[in-house]
């Protein structure tokens, strides 16, 4: 029997030494509400430090680590503040954000031309109405050409229809 191992008996862990529901294994443990008191005391101490040295701390952070100021503000401000700010942005700014570099450069050139023409004292709506009117005049097609183009388009469509009918026979 030298090759046999002794196996320990399994202990029954459900006996009377287990805690009953609602009983604590450490009756002398942390008192109820002590964590809340610690947090309150910490906030009081931070508030006291802030009252004494807050502006000095901000100045140092602004000089040495400006990103931390933004992180602190982001952590302190309620999230609703960011949603309100985002919703208040002018929807036309999205158009500017979606423009490519060439279009933005052209828009900048237009604004410079307005300033150079000394029209920047006028109402912006009036200036842009002038630009729109000028564009329409430059891009307009004379009526005769427009009618000729419509007639050509109509003839072409009729020819296409006739060609389709012949092909189906």
N, C-alpha and C positions, 0 to 999 in steps of 0.2 A: 503494500500500500504506500510505498514511498513516492509514487508518481501522482498521487492524488493531491488536489488543492483543497484547502478549507474554504468554504464559501460562507461569508457572513450572512447572518439572517437579516432580512429587510426589517427596518424599524417602522412601526406603525406611527405615522405622523398625525394621525387624526385623534389622538388620545386627549385626555383631559388637560394637558399642558398647553394646548393651543388657545389663542384668544377667542373670545366670543365676539360676535358682531357688535360693533360700537365701542369695544374696549381698545385701549391703546397699549402697545407694547412698551411705550415709554411714557408713563403717566407724568413724569417730571420734565417732559420735553418743552419745546418752545411754547410760550404762552400765546393764546389766541390774540391776534391783533398786533403782535410785536413787530412783524414785518412791515405793517402799515406805519407804525410809529417810527421805525428806522427810516423809511422813505420820506416821511414828513420832516423828520429832523435833518435829513440830507438836503431836502429842498430849502429848508430855512437857512442852513449854512451857506448854500450856494447863493441864495437871495442876499444874504448879508455880505458875502464876498462881492457880489455884483454891485451892490449899493456903494461899496467902498472903492472898487477898482475896475468896474465894468468898462468905462470909456478908455481907460489905459490898456486894458486887455484887447479891446477892439482895435485900437490904434496899432498895437504890436502885431496882431493878426493881419490887419490890412497891409502892413509893410512886409511881414515875413511869410505869411501863408494865406493869401486872400481867398483861396478855394475853400478853406475851412469856414470862413464867414458865410459863404453861400450854403455850405452843408449844414451849418447850425440853423440858418434861417429856414432852409428846406425842412429840417426836422421839427422846428417850432411852429411854423405857420400851419394852420389847418389846411387839409387837402382841398377843401371847398374853395379856398382863396385862389388856388391854381386853376380850378375849373372856371371860376368866374372871370379871371383874367383872360383865359383862352377864349371864352365865349364872347368877350367884349371886343376882340380884335376885328378890325374891319375886314369883311370877306374879300375885298379887293386885294388885300395883301397876299391872299393865297394865289391870286393870279400872278403877282410879282414873284412869289416864291417858285412858281412852276415855270417861269420864263428861263430860256437858255441865256448864256452869256452874251451872244450876239444881239438878242432882242433887248436885253437890259442896256447894252451899250447904245443901241439905237434910241431907246427911250431917254437915256441920259443926254444924247445929242439933241433930241427934241427939246428937252428942258433947257439946255444951254442956248439953243436957238431962240426960245421964248424970252430968256433973260437978255440976250444980245439985242433983240428987237425992242427991248424996254417994255415988253408986254406983261412983265411979271407983276405990275401994279393993277392989272385988270383982273376981273373975276376969272378964276380958272375954267369955269364952265364955258364962258364966252370964248376964251382962247381955244379950247378944244373944239368948240363948235366951228370956229374958223378953220381949224385944221381939217375937221371932218368935211366941211363944205368944199375946201380946196381939193381934198382927195377925191370926193365924188365928181367934181368938175374935171379933174385930170383923168379919171378912170371911166368917164361916161363914154358911151358908144353912140354916135349919131343915130337918129331914128331910122333913116333909110337903111343903114348897115344892119341895124337891129332887126328890121323887118325882112331884109334880104336873108339874114342868117336864120330867122324863123322859118321862112319859106323853104330854104335849103334843107333845114332839119326835117320839115314836114315831107318834102319830096323824098328824102333819104329813107325816112320811116316807111313811106308808101312803097318804095322800091324793095325794101327789105321784106315787107309783107308779101308783095307779089312774088319775090324770089322764093319765099318759104312755101307759097301755094303751089308754085310750079314744081318744086322739089318733092312735094308730097304726092303729086299725081303719078 
